[in-house]
Amino acid sequence: MASQSAVSLKRKPAPASPTRDYLSWGRYPAVGHAHVYKPAWDDQVPTILESAASGSLLPYGRGRSYGDSCLNADRSLIDCRRLNRILGFDESTGVLRCEGGVTFADIIKVFLPKGWFLPVTPGTCFVTVGGAIANDVHGKNHHCAGTFGSHILQLGLHRSDHGVVVSSPELNSDMFRATIGGLGLTGVIAWADIQLRRVAGPWIDAELTPFHSLQSFLDLSRESDGRFEYTVAWLDCFAGKNPRGIFFRGNHSTATHKPFRPKHGPKLPFALPGWCLNRYAMKAFNAAYYRVHAAKAASGAKGKTGESLMPYDSFFYPLDSIRQWNLLYGKQGFLQYQCVIPETNLAAFEELLDRIARSGMGSFLGVLKKFGDAPSTGMLSFPRPGLTLALDFAMRGERTLQLMRSLDEVVQQSGGALYPAKDARMSPAMFESSFPRWRGFVPYIDPKMSSSFWRRVTEGSQS
Ligand SMILES: Cc1cc2nc3c(=O)[nH]c(=O)nc-3n(C[C@H](O)[C@H](O)[C@H](O)COP(=O)(O)OP(=O)(O)OC[C@H]3O[C@@H](n4cnc5c(N)ncnc54)[C@H](O)[C@@H]3O)c2cc1C
């Protein structure tokens, strides 16, 4: 593929404006930014970088990170959403070149009808390519496809000190490994070459299986890993040490005959009052969700195979069907806790589940997945072999933070880690034990970049 043209007419960036409008998905912490730059053209980015003070900038995608890794309190953001052009596509290889602000939804809309799909996708399609690279996101196929970063062939990065730096696993490979999972701190991802994968159509052959213990979840994972590209489980977080849940597994279907219409769901218009989400409502929701899906699984077993053909959007992005569902948690917002615990330490995992159940504070969607063994590309990538659990907690002040600190103890002792994309409060010590080699990443940080997350977790540690 020809490299992107460097020809540009010097265009001035759109004026910056002070704002409190830029939040993360958890809506916590709610911080203000000094300025938000909104470049519409790639060639406006260098001017923004040149004029900024040291450590004052951070790129922002679609704010689908839950905590503060996409925030830069009292400093500035570069909103990348208008840098969203598709620059090239090679139909013979499936290599797509696009700007960093292109969303996964954009890619699916254009390329799924042509028989191509994303190599890895998180549980929402409203993320940008830049954001997905910067968090090296994982999906339901981690056990066979690794992270999103392992499907990036090459990328172009705006740096304030070196102009546009092109990197790949072979070229400037250290900068490449720093930028994959680099939390937006190595510069602004201008464009990336992504290896898409071929699919027959928009349908997934899916199966649901109820399970009643951690061991049966592991057995299902082992049995499925070789036969199913996608596996994930929903967990009833009120069930304690012996969790029950529903195991979902699937493959892209070759069924091409069925007409397909993407879903457009309702939108939550405003933040609900906090009391709507009390422990009784959440316990009832978890029990009902389990019953409905266990019944579906049972009816499938009786031979109603039609029920196992699911549209890709219901399979990959069930939450996207309610727009702004994050407002469910009320004005104070919520925190997501996502950790990984080595599989050799199941006792720690059970202890974690027990603490969550006893707290009565868990919420709707506990998601459980066994990561594969493939090493992640990025210096700060989160995925590693083990069991990963993701769970939402409504923000109830110190009570919530205290529970999370108690979960941290278990994760830390087990040799596990927390996911920065979901974090708004981990301590420097917790970050250190999750990413013991983080100091090796520091030389690759762009001198103009910083974030609320980075300042918090490296507080007092950087020379
Ligand atoms: C419902 C839901 C489900 C999710 N499921 C998963 C999942 O299954 N797996 C998973 O891994 N994650 C998951 N996530 C998290 C989400 O995939 C990541 O947080 C993702 O990085 C968000 O992308 P974004 O474009 O919104 O970026 P933002 O959240 O805006 O930013 C994320 C990071 O990317 C950086 N960044 C953004 N644009 C650029 C750019 N152009 N250049 C350089 N850096 C940039 C920012 O500085 C920041 O550090 C989920 C989130 C939601 C809301």
The ligand as a Gaussian input file, in Angstrom:
#p B3LYP/6-31G(d) Opt

LIG

0 1
 C      -19.490000      -1.285000      26.855000
 C      -17.990000      -1.365000      26.815000
 C      -17.401000      -2.597000      26.618000
 C      -16.004000      -2.694000      26.574000
 N      -15.457000      -3.916000      26.375000
 C      -14.119000      -4.044000      26.316000
 C      -13.516000      -5.291000      26.029000
 O      -14.206000      -6.303000      25.847000
 N      -12.164000      -5.341000      25.940000
 C      -11.378000      -4.231000      26.103000
 O      -10.148000      -4.337000      25.987000
 N      -11.923000      -3.029000      26.369000
 C      -13.269000      -2.920000      26.477000
 N      -13.823000      -1.685000      26.712000
 C      -12.934000      -0.519000      26.883000
 C      -12.653000       0.175000      25.540000
 O      -12.527000      -0.770000      24.510000
 C      -11.328000       0.925000      25.619000
 O      -11.300000       1.764000      26.725000
 C      -11.020000       1.729000      24.352000
 O       -9.665000       2.071000      24.372000
 C      -11.861000       2.999000      24.240000
 O      -11.576000       3.617000      22.994000
 P      -11.932000       5.152000      22.709000
 O      -11.761000       5.364000      21.259000
 O      -13.240000       5.506000      23.301000
 O      -10.735000       5.875000      23.435000
 P      -10.730000       6.804000      24.733000
 O      -11.405000       6.071000      25.836000
 O      -11.184000       8.163000      24.404000
 O       -9.165000       6.833000      25.010000
 C       -8.500000       5.650000      25.396000
 C       -7.000000       5.862000      25.315000
 O       -6.641000       6.019000      23.952000
 C       -5.887000       7.189000      23.759000
 N       -6.182000       7.654000      22.404000
 C       -7.389000       7.894000      21.847000
 N       -7.240000       8.279000      20.551000
 C       -5.906000       8.260000      20.291000
 C       -5.103000       8.568000      19.163000
 N       -5.617000       8.949000      17.984000
 N       -3.763000       8.472000      19.286000
 C       -3.192000       8.067000      20.436000
 N       -3.894000       7.759000      21.538000
 C       -5.240000       7.851000      21.473000
 C       -6.348000       8.126000      24.865000
 O       -5.339000       9.075000      25.178000
 C       -6.543000       7.128000      26.020000
 O       -5.322000       6.870000      26.654000
 C      -15.205000      -1.538000      26.745000
 C      -15.812000      -0.295000      26.934000
 C      -17.193000      -0.203000      26.970000
 C      -17.824000       1.147000      27.183000

